[in-house]
């Protein structure tokens, strides 16, 4: 029978050797950090920095969104927005041309056009062809000549309030915005 070499250890001895080899002892003054621990610390620092940056960005973004929403909500108030300005000019049963409305409201043409479209989408206004318009297509030169002669152009479309517009106007008067 072969003799067991003396260098062989029992399981308990091997466990102690392996534990000593993989021991993560506490660093003491003068000890050098291993490469793995330096990399781990750097990854941790990078992750913390990225987290702090994300939090700062999300806070700034949230503040910007809150300010934008406040501005948007302010614009929704019928007392101050373009739709409310046009609504206050109109009376139930009256018919108005777009130019008459935006000139009376002191608005730009494109602002009034957008407001009129939105008011029609909400069911506040109706639009109908003007029976006084002769249907002729004129060049800008012809239109200017007619205006110089004192003959005004009739609008093609007329706008009138519907029940929804009357209700919105009443709500605006009562301060419900």
C-alpha positions in Angstrom: 0.0 0.0 0.0 1.2 3.4 -0.9 2.1 5.7 1.8 0.1 9.0 2.0 2.4 12.0 1.5 2.9 14.2 4.5 1.9 17.3 2.6 -1.7 16.2 2.3 -4.0 18.0 4.7 -7.4 17.1 5.9 -10.5 19.1 4.9 -10.4 21.4 8.0 -6.8 22.4 7.2 -7.7 23.1 3.5 -10.6 25.3 4.7 -8.3 27.3 6.9 -5.8 27.8 4.1 -8.5 28.9 1.6 -10.0 31.2 4.2 -6.6 32.8 4.8 -6.0 33.2 1.0 -9.4 34.9 0.4 -9.6 36.8 3.6 -10.8 40.4 3.3 -9.1 41.8 6.3 -9.5 45.4 7.4 -7.1 47.9 5.9 -4.5 49.2 8.3 -2.4 52.3 8.1 0.3 51.8 5.5 -1.5 49.0 3.7 -1.9 49.3 -0.1 -5.3 49.1 -1.8 -5.7 46.3 -4.3 -6.6 47.2 -7.8 -10.1 45.7 -7.5 -11.0 47.8 -4.5 -9.8 51.0 -6.2 -12.0 50.2 -9.2 -15.0 49.4 -7.0 -14.6 52.7 -5.2 -14.3 54.6 -8.5 -17.5 52.8 -9.8 -19.3 53.8 -6.6 -18.2 57.4 -6.9 -19.2 57.5 -10.6 -22.6 56.0 -9.8 -23.2 58.5 -7.0 -22.2 61.4 -9.2 -24.5 60.2 -12.0 -27.4 59.8 -9.4 -26.8 63.4 -8.1 -26.8 64.8 -11.6 -30.0 63.0 -12.5 -31.7 64.3 -9.4 -30.6 67.9 -10.1 -31.8 67.6 -13.7 -35.1 66.1 -12.7 -35.6 68.8 -10.1 -34.9 71.6 -12.6 -37.1 69.9 -15.2 -39.9 69.6 -12.7 -39.6 73.3 -11.8 -39.6 74.3 -15.5 -42.6 72.1 -16.2 -44.5 73.6 -13.2 -43.8 77.1 -14.4 -44.9 76.3 -18.0 -48.1 74.7 -16.7 -48.8 77.8 -14.6 -48.4 79.9 -17.7 -50.6 77.6 -19.7 -53.3 77.6 -17.1 -53.2 81.4 -17.0 -53.8 81.4 -20.7 -56.8 79.2 -20.3 -58.7 81.8 -18.4 -61.4 83.4 -20.6 -60.9 86.7 -18.9 -57.4 87.1 -20.4 -57.1 84.9 -23.5 -57.9 85.7 -27.2 -61.0 83.5 -27.2 -62.4 85.4 -24.3 -61.7 88.7 -25.9 -63.6 87.7 -29.0 -66.4 86.1 -27.0 -66.9 89.4 -25.0 -67.4 91.3 -28.3 -70.1 89.0 -29.7 -73.7 89.1 -28.8 -76.2 86.3 -29.2 -78.1 86.6 -32.5 -75.4 88.8 -34.1 -73.3 87.9 -37.1 -69.7 89.1 -37.4 -67.0 89.1 -40.0 -63.5 88.0 -38.9 -61.9 91.3 -39.7 -64.6 93.2 -37.7 -63.8 90.9 -34.7 -60.1 91.1 -34.7 -60.0 94.8 -35.3 -62.4 95.5 -32.5 -60.5 93.2 -30.2 -57.2 94.8 -31.1 -55.7 91.5 -32.1 -53.5 90.3 -35.0 -55.2 88.5 -37.8 -53.5 85.2 -37.2 -54.3 85.3 -33.5 -58.0 85.8 -34.3 -58.0 83.1 -36.9 -56.6 80.6 -34.5 -59.0 81.6 -31.7 -62.0 81.4 -34.1 -61.0 77.9 -35.2 -60.7 76.7 -31.6 -64.0 78.3 -30.7 -65.7 76.5 -33.5 -64.1 73.2 -32.4 -65.4 73.8 -28.9 -68.9 74.3 -30.3 -69.1 78.0 -29.3 -69.4 79.4 -32.8 -70.9 78.6 -36.1 -69.7 79.8 -39.5 -71.9 80.5 -42.4 -71.5 82.1 -45.9 -72.3 85.7 -46.0 -75.4 86.3 -48.3 -74.2 89.9 -49.0 -70.9 88.6 -50.5 -71.2 88.5 -54.3 -68.9 85.5 -54.7 -66.6 87.2 -57.1 -62.9 86.4 -56.9 -61.0 89.7 -57.1 -57.3 90.4 -57.4 -55.7 92.5 -54.8 -55.5 95.4 -57.2 -59.3 95.3 -57.8 -59.9 95.1 -54.0 -57.8 98.2 -53.4 -59.5 100.1 -56.2 -62.9 99.2 -54.7 -61.8 100.3 -51.3 -60.5 103.6 -52.8 -63.8 104.2 -54.4 -65.5 103.6 -51.0 -67.0 100.3 -51.8 -66.0 97.9 -49.0 -65.5 94.2 -49.4 -68.1 92.0 -47.6 -66.6 89.1 -45.7 -67.1 85.6 -47.2 -67.8 84.1 -43.8 -69.8 85.3 -40.9 -69.5 84.0 -37.3 -72.3 83.7 -34.8 -72.6 82.5 -31.2 -74.1 79.1 -30.4 -75.5 77.9 -27.1 -72.1 76.7 -26.0 -70.6 80.1 -26.7 -73.4 81.9 -24.8 -72.9 79.5 -21.8 -69.1 80.2 -21.9 -69.7 83.9 -22.1 -72.0 83.7 -19.0 -69.5 81.6 -17.2 -66.8 84.1 -18.0 -68.9 87.0 -16.7 -69.5 85.2 -13.4 -65.8 84.8 -13.0 -65.7 81.0 -13.6 -63.0 81.4 -16.4 
